[in-house]
């Protein structure tokens, strides 16, 4: 069972958890003991991360996606050891262990009817990138165009479906509590988005939609789909060069990183605030940097069209914060986000958290994105949640009152944590509020339709 392989990683993390507990309860140690303890836990953290890298890379699908998220979202790894984890797991962003060349050939033949060497004038057997659902091969079309061909792993659809069924079984086990916290609705949202992601035909439509959305913005580069060489499990796109995220962060001058950060923000927020179209997979492996502020975007499998009412609702509380209208802000938190003003502790926690994560879009001036801010976006909620559950003087933990947030916000949260960490890695500085202003205050409209030819 795939979940059992994940469970086997648990014992490796015990030394890290034990050290965190010792620090929490304040156990005293000599300086020498403290140095040795830290060295021991760092060694354990590296071994645990290496084990996760091997296991998650081999498993593909949802477990690999979790590993990729842990590799770049600041605050998810154990406090104090996150850099060790991220440094090792960052390898998952670019190239997970690929499958055999024969496996890719089999999928292409089944879906497109011929061997890749018959469909393309050139075909590279070994993939140059491999991710959670498929691997990517370089090829040249019969017309001489260089392309990237994304081929889905054989059987990954069934593996993901089984992963999701396993999660459903776990949800059933905690159903009495889960019903209170609407866990089934959240799980159904996750299932719907991930099951759509394994259909490359839907991804091809999304690529076209995002291209139309950003038409005229020359710094946003979205590859063209070759529909005649694409199917449900094969997606052929024009090949785009550029450098990867880690290289760009390390070598690009700060002016270029700032400009790229602005491009990333336009890419994320123009479709979100103008069309309610959410790009829900901001991890760094999806970008290629082309110099200056030009950025290419490569993966469109995880996306979602939000309900217009939710999009307008999210605009409400953000605009209220920008205007300093706290009465309108709290009203929107209740009506849009489902925060309960009768539960004073949780209402205070979640409204303050919402203010915190909106800060870059509220500050009227240049704002530098930092890893400290990205980590605090996660840590603030963890600290506050701990206080709600473990109340002083109580012998047992207390279940907090449930929130009634829309299930669509599951992937909005993924975007805000992940995208904040991506901008923090760039150390990007800009007037983020000014960037989003045209779409935030404008109406939500449908994504532009494809032009009719002829």
Steps between C-alpha positions, in 0.01 A plus 500: 500500500638839396405676825689235696821603323442856617433377854835324499669840488354591839761336727777692323346826618481400867839649603395835352164491679666402828744790476213740428322372813810548716529859381132562558510385864829676562728213604837642609826381344862605500638685197687185396184287530302759303759500217502121482119481509469748215759316289318171565164641391649665191642162395159344562326774302726440200448122516122548531495738203708257291261217586204720405672592174544135403155383612298791362695509175428133435133522597406787264141630515363666813788403734749661263283812486516520881878471485520777243288726721725431800801586284406863442223618735676667790370391838385147415824323597600462868590842651873558499563221251296620203803601295649150538176341380446745217857470372460124457138493384561781249619228263136394468418837341702430187537129446345212689625150408367430147346185362652295218504633141283203399225611740474839331499343154213271604283794612571704186425202275172423682378861498629635168506177299869484403849471642646841599772461233227480236311801637809718550807548286712485817417345838720484814447175687609636836284773656654832595241558776284271711233603746206364696273387216719483189842545348609731217693404186662728244393444142488670159181499292488394136484871420824570688360658819674414827245382756463364851283189520351428841411132534292375790632211709314177416248423773550829688128574462414182691772570759360848568146367515615239755682768702181703508295194599744437786455859615123451481532193723698700755238774486230240568685382812485850647153573363341612831766770532541546127136591449541781750796640306357428152798278418300307240430818300867594510604151393249505212651830385851351507383190314324700229803721429756216500285272282469781245878535505554154353309598185751674273216597268364727773852633562532588131179702527638675809826589320296663223282685753797642690665603170189698407478651847856637482500595131698821452717454809831420332677406825258211558597214268260207471586218256272423208321164502532272198152349524551249216780339704317507833247276676375415847843359597734680259548877484726657237608861547752728333838462673608801706850552639601721790651425839340331798385674818796402721755617242315826443475571874871435541639686198255767383551861614240632742343727237427195284362308798273794587380522138438123487308523828271761345447276198413206727252721686328609179483137386336389827271793576374617160306175434400468867354846559383572145365157401481290818751261340730354763846368414535264795849351457761772558798274565836617356542215251219655294700810400786575262668840515589657167689811611385825656135467597409241234371173648368187328231288667497127432236307693128573504355174630394633840260786443146585599221729386363662816140593560460871404335565837809370682732705280300816569488407869879470524529838333271643767718430799821595320356833378366567851852452643648729236247769591542447873128423531517244780124473538470391135801269545350315799163480325664339195691257724168378637305492174776379264747305715255357752679632812278490808493829698329322790817296555718790611831312519486336159350811339790707629753241381366456148428868432852593612638218286306632199641848560851353518491305175342794316774739614700510172183592305392759756822698557491810279866499397783262419500185713784246510398135518717310748529143625426629851163633382425177310581286806294725727199458269499133604638531855244765603214260433679208669572701817148633517346160435709347776363756747143418396553128545729490805347747740691584815377302799306244294611138533373402157511678163190688389356467152459853361175611344483406130543754221253510215736616226420421136673180384638693199736675741700177544705577189497877557686426824746281311565791263554763769749290700683366196512823303616697803790258539589526129516881517695476826759278330545774243515764773269692262398855586218690329184696560282190492188701581551716192543190282165344597300824519358496143346153540411522867274801449366387163217256430547122484453398135522176303830384355532624138385247244722373219479702181317333214719442194350574157 
